[in-house]
Amino acid sequence: MSERAGFRLLAHTADIGLEATAPTAKELFIAAAEGFRTLLFGTTPAVAAIRLEVHLQAGDCAELLVAWLNEILCLSEMTRLVPASFEILELTGEQLTAIITGEPFDADRHTVERTAKAVTYHRLLVEERTGGWYARVYIDL
């Protein structure tokens, strides 16, 4: 990922916001995923012991970002996956194919920073701007 890609968490009453920026749409989705991982697990390290391929479809790029982050949440809750890395193989306005690596949650090695219920459409925004891409999404805690 390039040096210009990044994320920041935004405070909200019952939710928390996540903003991501990046030079490309693919890097934006990776930055948002890394921000979401940090929101859930803090800076807990994880190794790439498991490799999962994800295929998602949505109506547009913003809906696809919500689906992407909710898929990460679902994998974290249902399979107890602590993500280590994200790779976007294909990203169009309506489809995403990605690789998520990680390992099973281990209470002796991993921390849980927050428990999320869902990624929401509240104030959702994904847009290409001069010099790159920007996204804002809120997570229901």
N, C-alpha and C positions, 0 to 999 in steps of 0.2 A: 504494500500500500504506500502511496506517496506521502511526503511530509505534510502536504496541505490538507489531507483528510483528517477528520477528527470528530469528536462528539462532546456534548455537555449535557448534564442533567438539569431539569427545570423543576422548581418546587411548585406544588399545587395542593389544594386542600386534601382531597382524598385520593389524588392521583399524583403521578410524577411525570413530568415531561422529558422528552429526549429530543434534542436537536442534533442533526448530523450534517456535515458538509464534506464535500469531496470534489475532485476535478471531474470524475466520471460517475455515471449512474451505478455502475458495478461497484466502484469504491464507496459510493454512498451507502449501498446496501450492506457492505462489509462494515463500514464505520458504525452504522445503526445497530448491527448485530453485536459488535464489540461493546458498544455502549449499553445495550440491553444485557449482555452477559455481565458487565461490570455492575449494573443495577441489581442483578440477581445474586451474583456470587462475589462481588468485590474484586479484589486483585488475586484471588486464589489461583494458583497455577494448576494447569491441567495438561495431561499428555494426550497425544493423538493415538490412543489405543483402539478406538472405534472410529470407523469411517462410514458415514451415512450419506446417501445421495437423496436429494430432495427435489421434487418436481411440483411446482405450484402454478395456478392460473388465477387471474382476477380480471376485473373489468378495466382497470387502468393501473398506472404505476403506483399511485398512492394506495389503492386497495391491495396491490401486490406487496407493498412494504408491510402493511398490517398483517397480511397472511404469512409473510416471511417471519416476522417477529413472533406471531402466535404459534407458528410451527416450532420455533426454537423453545418457546415456553412449554408447549405440549411435550416435546422430547425431553425437556428437563424434568417435567413432572411425572410423565408416564414411564420413562425408561431411566429416570434419575441421572440423565446425562449432564455432565459439566462440560460445556463446550471448550475446546482448545483453540480451534481455528475455523475460519469460514472462507470458502472459495466460491465465487460466482462463475459458473461455466457458461451460462447463457442468460441474458436478460433482455427481454423485449418489453414493450409497453404493457403486455398482458401475460407474459410467461417468464418463469424463473426456473433455472436448473442450477443447483448448488451442491457443494460438498461441505458437510459439517463433520469435524473430527472432535473427539473428546474422550472422556472416560467416565465410568460410573462414579457417582457421588460416594465419597468416603469421609465420614464425620471426623476422622482423625486428621485428615489432610485438607478438607475443603470447608469453607464457611458459607453460610447463607446470609446475605445482607438484607434482602427483602423478599417477601412472598408476593408475587403478582397474580392477579386474577385473570386479566386479559389485556391485550393491546386494543385500544379503542379508536374510533373514528373522530373523537372529540378534537376539534381544532387541527385536524389532520392536514398536512400540506407537504407535497413533494413537487419541487419545481427546478427547472434548469435556469440558472442565473448567469450573469456575466462572470466568466471565470470558473464556473463549476455548477455543482448541484447542491440543493438544500432540502432538508426534510425536518419536519416537526411532527411528533406523535406523542400521545399521552397514554400512560399505562395505569390501569385501575389496580390499586393496591388493596 
